[in-house]
Amino acid sequence: MQQGVCVSVVDLVTTRQFNLYGELLSQFDRTDTAFLPKPPSTYAATCRCRRADHGSKLTTWAYPLSIGAPLPTLPIWLDEDECMSLELEASYEETCRALRIT
C-alpha cells in the first residue's frame, strides 16, 4: 500500500475472531469508527493509500457483511486516477450458477 497499491479484503471466515482490515488500519495508526467497539467477524473492505501534499492519505471503504443481505460493490483503484467496481454480489451469483449451487 505504501507504493500506491489498492488492497481489497473480503473476509467470510466466521470460525475465528480476527479482523485483517483492523490490523491493516493499525499499521497506519488508524481505526474505523464504524467497526467499533467490536469489529464484525465478516466484512468487505478496500484500502487505498495515495500521495498528498504532506505525505500520504489513506482512504477506506468498509462494509460489514450479514447472512442473507446483498454483498457490496467495492472500488478497485488501478492507478492514481482510474477506478473500477468489484461487484461482489454479481460475482457470487455467477459462481453459484456456474457451480450449480442453489
C-alpha positions in Angstrom: 0.0 0.0 0.0 2.9 2.4 0.7 3.7 2.0 -3.0 0.2 3.0 -4.1 -1.3 -0.4 -4.5 -5.0 -0.7 -3.7 -5.9 -3.6 -1.4 -9.3 -5.2 -1.0 -10.2 -7.8 1.7 -13.4 -9.9 1.7 -13.4 -11.8 5.0 -16.0 -14.5 5.2 -14.4 -16.7 7.8 -16.7 -17.0 10.9 -14.7 -19.5 12.9 -12.2 -17.1 14.3 -12.3 -13.6 15.7 -9.6 -11.7 13.8 -10.1 -8.7 11.6 -7.4 -8.2 9.0 -8.9 -4.8 8.0 -8.5 -3.6 11.6 -4.9 -4.9 11.7 -4.1 -3.2 8.4 -5.5 0.1 9.7 -3.4 -0.2 12.9 -0.3 -0.3 10.7 -1.2 3.3 9.8 -2.3 4.2 13.3 -5.9 4.4 12.2 -9.2 2.9 13.2 -12.6 2.7 11.5 -15.2 4.1 13.9 -18.0 2.2 12.1 -16.3 -1.0 13.2 -16.0 0.0 16.9 -16.2 -1.1 19.7 -16.2 -4.7 18.3 -15.4 -5.3 14.6 -17.7 -7.6 12.7 -16.4 -11.1 12.0 -17.4 -10.9 8.3 -16.8 -7.8 6.2 -15.5 -6.4 2.9 -13.1 -3.5 2.6 -10.9 -1.6 0.2 -7.9 0.5 1.3 -6.1 3.0 -0.9 -3.0 5.0 0.0 -2.2 7.9 -2.2 0.2 10.8 -2.2 -0.9 14.0 -0.7 0.6 17.5 -0.2 2.4 16.5 3.0 2.9 12.7 2.8 0.2 10.2 2.0 -3.5 9.9 2.6 -5.3 6.6 3.5 -8.8 6.2 2.2 -11.0 3.2 3.0 -14.4 1.7 2.1 -15.6 -0.9 4.5 -18.9 -2.8 4.9 -20.0 -5.4 7.5 -21.5 -8.5 5.9 -24.7 -10.2 7.0 -26.1 -13.5 6.1 -28.9 -13.1 3.6 -28.0 -9.5 2.8 -26.6 -8.5 -0.7 -22.9 -8.3 -0.9 -21.5 -4.8 -1.5 -19.6 -3.3 -4.5 -16.1 -2.3 -3.7 -14.0 0.2 -5.6 -10.7 -1.1 -7.0 -8.1 1.6 -7.9 -6.0 0.5 -10.9 -3.8 3.6 -10.7 -4.0 7.2 -9.3 -7.0 8.2 -11.4 -8.6 5.0 -12.7 -11.1 3.0 -10.7 -13.3 0.1 -11.4 -16.0 -1.7 -9.4 -15.7 -5.1 -7.9 -19.4 -6.3 -7.8 -19.3 -9.0 -5.1 -23.0 -9.9 -5.3 -22.9 -10.4 -9.1 -19.7 -12.4 -8.7 -21.2 -14.6 -6.0 -24.4 -15.2 -8.1 -22.4 -16.1 -11.2 -20.2 -18.5 -9.1 -23.3 -20.2 -7.7 -24.8 -20.5 -11.2 -21.6 -21.9 -12.7 -21.2 -24.4 -9.8 -25.0 -25.2 -9.9 -25.4 -24.2 -6.3 -28.9 -23.1 -5.4 
